[in-house]
Amino acid sequence: MFVADTGNHRIQKFTADGDYITQWAGKGSDAGAFNNPRGIAIDSNDHVYVADTDNHCIKKFSNY
């Protein structure tokens, strides 16, 4: 399970039971950073897409 932690400008990953696994990013405009991430989608190839609201883009991740 992935969580868009909007206020902390990061994405967090948890197991199906809610156990914390990892997090990534922080505030910024670089490729691996976010500025108010709001939405997450996962495609059939397990790519993670994040709607990076204040950077006005969608970011794609394949290694998480």
Biopython code that builds the backbone (N, CA, C, O; Angstrom):
import numpy as np
from Bio.PDB.StructureBuilder import StructureBuilder

atoms = [
    (1, "MET", "N", (0.849, -1.159, 0.000)),
    (1, "MET", "CA", (0.000, 0.000, 0.000)),
    (1, "MET", "C", (0.904, 1.234, 0.000)),
    (1, "MET", "O", (1.897, 1.291, 0.725)),
    (2, "PHE", "N", (0.545, 2.213, -0.819)),
    (2, "PHE", "CA", (1.289, 3.466, -0.887)),
    (2, "PHE", "C", (0.417, 4.598, -0.344)),
    (2, "PHE", "O", (-0.797, 4.611, -0.545)),
    (3, "VAL", "N", (1.047, 5.538, 0.339)),
    (3, "VAL", "CA", (0.347, 6.685, 0.908)),
    (3, "VAL", "C", (1.036, 7.959, 0.460)),
    (3, "VAL", "O", (2.249, 8.102, 0.608)),
    (4, "ALA", "N", (0.260, 8.885, -0.088)),
    (4, "ALA", "CA", (0.789, 10.209, -0.414)),
    (4, "ALA", "C", (0.733, 11.042, 0.860)),
    (4, "ALA", "O", (-0.342, 11.470, 1.280)),
    (5, "ASP", "N", (1.870, 11.268, 1.463)),
    (5, "ASP", "CA", (1.985, 12.075, 2.681)),
    (5, "ASP", "C", (2.177, 13.519, 2.242)),
    (5, "ASP", "O", (3.294, 14.038, 2.229)),
    (6, "THR", "N", (1.080, 14.152, 1.886)),
    (6, "THR", "CA", (1.086, 15.467, 1.249)),
    (6, "THR", "C", (1.843, 16.510, 2.059)),
    (6, "THR", "O", (2.706, 17.201, 1.516)),
    (7, "GLY", "N", (1.542, 16.634, 3.324)),
    (7, "GLY", "CA", (2.155, 17.662, 4.151)),
    (7, "GLY", "C", (3.650, 17.510, 4.340)),
    (7, "GLY", "O", (4.355, 18.492, 4.570)),
    (8, "ASN", "N", (4.137, 16.275, 4.244)),
    (8, "ASN", "CA", (5.565, 16.013, 4.394)),
    (8, "ASN", "C", (6.258, 15.793, 3.054)),
    (8, "ASN", "O", (7.445, 15.471, 3.012)),
    (9, "HIS", "N", (5.519, 15.965, 1.956)),
    (9, "HIS", "CA", (6.078, 15.927, 0.600)),
    (9, "HIS", "C", (6.807, 14.614, 0.310)),
    (9, "HIS", "O", (7.920, 14.617, -0.215)),
    (10, "ARG", "N", (6.176, 13.500, 0.653)),
    (10, "ARG", "CA", (6.809, 12.201, 0.446)),
    (10, "ARG", "C", (5.759, 11.136, 0.166)),
    (10, "ARG", "O", (4.561, 11.354, 0.347)),
    (11, "ILE", "N", (6.235, 9.983, -0.279)),
    (11, "ILE", "CA", (5.399, 8.805, -0.461)),
    (11, "ILE", "C", (5.874, 7.772, 0.541)),
    (11, "ILE", "O", (7.076, 7.573, 0.717)),
    (12, "GLN", "N", (4.933, 7.116, 1.196)),
    (12, "GLN", "CA", (5.275, 6.060, 2.133)),
    (12, "GLN", "C", (4.703, 4.744, 1.624)),
    (12, "GLN", "O", (3.647, 4.714, 0.992)),
    (13, "LYS", "N", (5.412, 3.662, 1.907)),
    (13, "LYS", "CA", (4.974, 2.330, 1.498)),
    (13, "LYS", "C", (4.773, 1.476, 2.743)),
    (13, "LYS", "O", (5.606, 1.470, 3.649)),
    (14, "PHE", "N", (3.639, 0.744, 2.773)),
    (14, "PHE", "CA", (3.288, -0.123, 3.887)),
    (14, "PHE", "C", (2.894, -1.507, 3.368)),
    (14, "PHE", "O", (2.511, -1.661, 2.208)),
    (15, "THR", "N", (2.992, -2.504, 4.236)),
    (15, "THR", "CA", (2.483, -3.822, 3.891)),
    (15, "THR", "C", (0.961, -3.781, 3.931)),
    (15, "THR", "O", (0.374, -2.796, 4.379)),
    (16, "ALA", "N", (0.330, -4.834, 3.469)),
    (16, "ALA", "CA", (-1.134, -4.919, 3.520)),
    (16, "ALA", "C", (-1.647, -4.900, 4.958)),
    (16, "ALA", "O", (-2.799, -4.537, 5.197)),
    (17, "ASP", "N", (-0.802, -5.287, 5.919)),
    (17, "ASP", "CA", (-1.177, -5.260, 7.333)),
    (17, "ASP", "C", (-0.930, -3.906, 7.984)),
    (17, "ASP", "O", (-1.243, -3.719, 9.160)),
    (18, "GLY", "N", (-0.369, -2.956, 7.228)),
    (18, "GLY", "CA", (-0.119, -1.622, 7.763)),
    (18, "GLY", "C", (1.256, -1.414, 8.352)),
    (18, "GLY", "O", (1.517, -0.378, 8.962)),
    (19, "ASP", "N", (2.140, -2.383, 8.181)),
    (19, "ASP", "CA", (3.505, -2.231, 8.685)),
    (19, "ASP", "C", (4.316, -1.361, 7.731)),
    (19, "ASP", "O", (4.276, -1.556, 6.516)),
    (20, "TYR", "N", (5.045, -0.412, 8.283)),
    (20, "TYR", "CA", (5.870, 0.506, 7.507)),
    (20, "TYR", "C", (6.996, -0.253, 6.802)),
    (20, "TYR", "O", (7.644, -1.113, 7.398)),
    (21, "ILE", "N", (7.223, 0.080, 5.503)),
    (21, "ILE", "CA", (8.323, -0.504, 4.741)),
    (21, "ILE", "C", (9.378, 0.549, 4.429)),
    (21, "ILE", "O", (10.545, 0.386, 4.784)),
    (22, "THR", "N", (8.967, 1.635, 3.760)),
    (22, "THR", "CA", (9.933, 2.652, 3.352)),
    (22, "THR", "C", (9.210, 3.941, 2.988)),
    (22, "THR", "O", (7.981, 4.005, 2.976)),
    (23, "GLN", "N", (9.988, 4.946, 2.699)),
    (23, "GLN", "CA", (9.464, 6.213, 2.189)),
    (23, "GLN", "C", (10.473, 6.783, 1.223)),
    (23, "GLN", "O", (11.640, 6.394, 1.230)),
    (24, "TRP", "N", (10.028, 7.701, 0.394)),
    (24, "TRP", "CA", (10.980, 8.380, -0.471)),
    (24, "TRP", "C", (10.538, 9.785, -0.781)),
    (24, "TRP", "O", (9.362, 10.136, -0.681)),
    (25, "ALA", "N", (11.515, 10.578, -1.160)),
    (25, "ALA", "CA", (11.385, 11.974, -1.577)),
    (25, "ALA", "C", (11.444, 12.934, -0.406)),
    (25, "ALA", "O", (11.900, 12.593, 0.685)),
    (26, "GLY", "N", (10.991, 14.095, -0.652)),
    (26, "GLY", "CA", (10.996, 15.227, 0.249)),
    (26, "GLY", "C", (10.626, 16.428, -0.601)),
    (26, "GLY", "O", (10.420, 16.296, -1.807)),
    (27, "LYS", "N", (10.541, 17.569, -0.001)),
    (27, "LYS", "CA", (10.101, 18.750, -0.742)),
    (27, "LYS", "C", (11.156, 19.212, -1.737)),
    (27, "LYS", "O", (12.344, 19.286, -1.424)),
    (28, "GLY", "N", (10.694, 19.519, -2.937)),
    (28, "GLY", "CA", (11.580, 20.028, -3.966)),
    (28, "GLY", "C", (10.984, 19.868, -5.342)),
    (28, "GLY", "O", (9.852, 19.409, -5.494)),
    (29, "SER", "N", (11.748, 20.248, -6.340)),
    (29, "SER", "CA", (11.278, 20.135, -7.725)),
    (29, "SER", "C", (12.153, 19.197, -8.554)),
    (29, "SER", "O", (11.932, 19.051, -9.756)),
    (30, "ASP", "N", (13.143, 18.560, -7.926)),
    (30, "ASP", "CA", (13.983, 17.596, -8.626)),
    (30, "ASP", "C", (13.168, 16.362, -9.003)),
    (30, "ASP", "O", (12.032, 16.196, -8.559)),
    (31, "ALA", "N", (13.757, 15.509, -9.819)),
    (31, "ALA", "CA", (13.058, 14.317, -10.313)),
    (31, "ALA", "C", (12.528, 13.431, -9.188)),
    (31, "ALA", "O", (11.438, 12.874, -9.320)),
    (32, "GLY", "N", (13.248, 13.287, -8.112)),
    (32, "GLY", "CA", (12.828, 12.413, -7.028)),
    (32, "GLY", "C", (12.164, 13.115, -5.864)),
    (32, "GLY", "O", (11.957, 12.501, -4.818)),
    (33, "ALA", "N", (11.827, 14.372, -6.013)),
    (33, "ALA", "CA", (11.220, 15.150, -4.931)),
    (33, "ALA", "C", (9.786, 15.528, -5.287)),
    (33, "ALA", "O", (9.382, 15.457, -6.448)),
    (34, "PHE", "N", (9.025, 15.928, -4.276)),
    (34, "PHE", "CA", (7.627, 16.314, -4.474)),
    (34, "PHE", "C", (7.336, 17.665, -3.838)),
    (34, "PHE", "O", (8.054, 18.131, -2.953)),
    (35, "ASN", "N", (6.275, 18.267, -4.310)),
    (35, "ASN", "CA", (5.733, 19.458, -3.687)),
    (35, "ASN", "C", (4.220, 19.258, -3.637)),
    (35, "ASN", "O", (3.499, 19.604, -4.573)),
    (36, "ASN", "N", (3.765, 18.701, -2.540)),
    (36, "ASN", "CA", (2.359, 18.365, -2.296)),
    (36, "ASN", "C", (1.850, 17.231, -3.180)),
    (36, "ASN", "O", (0.955, 17.440, -3.999)),
    (37, "PRO", "N", (2.417, 16.024, -3.022)),
    (37, "PRO", "CA", (1.883, 14.878, -3.768)),
    (37, "PRO", "C", (0.469, 14.566, -3.295)),
    (37, "PRO", "O", (0.206, 14.558, -2.093)),
    (38, "ARG", "N", (-0.443, 14.310, -4.231)),
    (38, "ARG", "CA", (-1.850, 14.128, -3.864)),
    (38, "ARG", "C", (-2.457, 12.805, -4.304)),
    (38, "ARG", "O", (-3.381, 12.311, -3.658)),
    (39, "GLY", "N", (-1.968, 12.226, -5.373)),
    (39, "GLY", "CA", (-2.585, 11.004, -5.874)),
    (39, "GLY", "C", (-1.542, 10.003, -6.314)),
    (39, "GLY", "O", (-0.446, 10.366, -6.741)),
    (40, "ILE", "N", (-1.905, 8.723, -6.203)),
    (40, "ILE", "CA", (-0.998, 7.645, -6.587)),
    (40, "ILE", "C", (-1.774, 6.630, -7.417)),
    (40, "ILE", "O", (-2.929, 6.323, -7.122)),
    (41, "ALA", "N", (-1.123, 6.112, -8.459)),
    (41, "ALA", "CA", (-1.687, 5.024, -9.258)),
    (41, "ALA", "C", (-0.574, 4.040, -9.564)),
    (41, "ALA", "O", (0.596, 4.415, -9.644)),
    (42, "ILE", "N", (-0.942, 2.787, -9.733)),
    (42, "ILE", "CA", (0.025, 1.739, -10.072)),
    (42, "ILE", "C", (-0.489, 1.030, -11.314)),
    (42, "ILE", "O", (-1.650, 0.623, -11.363)),
    (43, "ASP", "N", (0.377, 0.878, -12.328)),
    (43, "ASP", "CA", (-0.061, 0.216, -13.553)),
    (43, "ASP", "C", (0.222, -1.289, -13.488)),
    (43, "ASP", "O", (0.745, -1.785, -12.491)),
    (44, "SER", "N", (-0.124, -1.998, -14.545)),
    (44, "SER", "CA", (0.011, -3.458, -14.572)),
    (44, "SER", "C", (1.467, -3.926, -14.568)),
    (44, "SER", "O", (1.737, -5.105, -14.339)),
    (45, "ASN", "N", (2.396, -3.019, -14.817)),
    (45, "ASN", "CA", (3.828, -3.337, -14.765)),
    (45, "ASN", "C", (4.467, -2.893, -13.454)),
    (45, "ASN", "O", (5.691, -2.869, -13.330)),
    (46, "ASP", "N", (3.640, -2.545, -12.488)),
    (46, "ASP", "CA", (4.072, -2.097, -11.160)),
    (46, "ASP", "C", (4.823, -0.773, -11.161)),
    (46, "ASP", "O", (5.606, -0.512, -10.248)),
    (47, "HIS", "N", (4.602, 0.065, -12.162)),
    (47, "HIS", "CA", (5.130, 1.425, -12.126)),
    (47, "HIS", "C", (4.210, 2.247, -11.231)),
    (47, "HIS", "O", (2.988, 2.106, -11.282)),
    (48, "VAL", "N", (4.803, 3.094, -10.421)),
    (48, "VAL", "CA", (4.033, 3.959, -9.522)),
    (48, "VAL", "C", (4.018, 5.363, -10.112)),
    (48, "VAL", "O", (5.066, 5.915, -10.449)),
    (49, "TYR", "N", (2.825, 5.937, -10.235)),
    (49, "TYR", "CA", (2.644, 7.297, -10.750)),
    (49, "TYR", "C", (2.144, 8.171, -9.615)),
    (49, "TYR", "O", (1.209, 7.809, -8.901)),
    (50, "VAL", "N", (2.777, 9.328, -9.455)),
    (50, "VAL", "CA", (2.408, 10.249, -8.378)),
    (50, "VAL", "C", (2.028, 11.594, -8.973)),
    (50, "VAL", "O", (2.787, 12.175, -9.748)),
    (51, "ALA", "N", (0.850, 12.086, -8.607)),
    (51, "ALA", "CA", (0.426, 13.425, -9.000)),
    (51, "ALA", "C", (1.103, 14.418, -8.065)),
    (51, "ALA", "O", (0.765, 14.511, -6.885)),
    (52, "ASP", "N", (2.062, 15.156, -8.611)),
    (52, "ASP", "CA", (2.857, 16.119, -7.846)),
    (52, "ASP", "C", (2.216, 17.495, -8.054)),
    (52, "ASP", "O", (2.590, 18.240, -8.959)),
    (53, "THR", "N", (1.261, 17.807, -7.212)),
    (53, "THR", "CA", (0.358, 18.939, -7.403)),
    (53, "THR", "C", (1.056, 20.272, -7.659)),
    (53, "THR", "O", (0.823, 20.899, -8.693)),
    (54, "ASP", "N", (1.897, 20.711, -6.745)),
    (54, "ASP", "CA", (2.476, 22.052, -6.876)),
    (54, "ASP", "C", (3.669, 22.117, -7.834)),
    (54, "ASP", "O", (4.129, 23.209, -8.168)),
    (55, "ASN", "N", (4.171, 20.965, -8.278)),
    (55, "ASN", "CA", (5.161, 20.952, -9.349)),
    (55, "ASN", "C", (4.487, 20.762, -10.705)),
    (55, "ASN", "O", (5.154, 20.757, -11.740)),
    (56, "HIS", "N", (3.169, 20.608, -10.697)),
    (56, "HIS", "CA", (2.353, 20.530, -11.913)),
    (56, "HIS", "C", (2.796, 19.415, -12.853)),
    (56, "HIS", "O", (2.975, 19.628, -14.052)),
    (57, "CYS", "N", (2.972, 18.207, -12.280)),
    (57, "CYS", "CA", (3.397, 17.090, -13.125)),
    (57, "CYS", "C", (2.981, 15.756, -12.513)),
    (57, "CYS", "O", (2.546, 15.680, -11.364)),
    (58, "ILE", "N", (3.129, 14.719, -13.313)),
    (58, "ILE", "CA", (2.983, 13.343, -12.866)),
    (58, "ILE", "C", (4.380, 12.730, -12.923)),
    (58, "ILE", "O", (5.065, 12.831, -13.940)),
    (59, "LYS", "N", (4.795, 12.103, -11.839)),
    (59, "LYS", "CA", (6.117, 11.476, -11.792)),
    (59, "LYS", "C", (5.942, 9.966, -11.775)),
    (59, "LYS", "O", (5.047, 9.439, -11.114)),
    (60, "LYS", "N", (6.809, 9.273, -12.513)),
    (60, "LYS", "CA", (6.733, 7.828, -12.662)),
    (60, "LYS", "C", (7.943, 7.176, -11.983)),
    (60, "LYS", "O", (9.077, 7.618, -12.163)),
    (61, "PHE", "N", (7.690, 6.128, -11.208)),
    (61, "PHE", "CA", (8.744, 5.409, -10.505)),
    (61, "PHE", "C", (8.640, 3.921, -10.814)),
    (61, "PHE", "O", (7.548, 3.352, -10.828)),
    (62, "SER", "N", (9.783, 3.301, -11.059)),
    (62, "SER", "CA", (9.769, 1.863, -11.290)),
    (62, "SER", "C", (10.568, 1.121, -10.217)),
    (62, "SER", "O", (10.422, -0.093, -10.072)),
    (63, "ASN", "N", (11.387, 1.816, -9.486)),
    (63, "ASN", "CA", (12.155, 1.214, -8.393)),
    (63, "ASN", "C", (11.750, 1.882, -7.100)),
    (63, "ASN", "O", (12.095, 3.036, -6.846)),
    (64, "TYR", "N", (11.047, 1.179, -6.320)),
    (64, "TYR", "CA", (10.558, 1.747, -5.057)),
    (64, "TYR", "C", (10.722, 0.730, -3.988)),
    (64, "TYR", "O", (10.377, 0.986, -2.834)),
]
sb = StructureBuilder()
sb.init_structure("model")
sb.init_model(0)
sb.init_chain("A")
sb.init_seg("    ")
for serial, (resi, resn, name, xyz) in enumerate(atoms, 1):
    if name == "N":
        sb.init_residue(resn, " ", resi, " ")
    sb.init_atom(name, np.array(xyz, "f"), 0.0, 1.0, " ", f" {name:<3s}", serial, name[0])
structure = sb.get_structure()
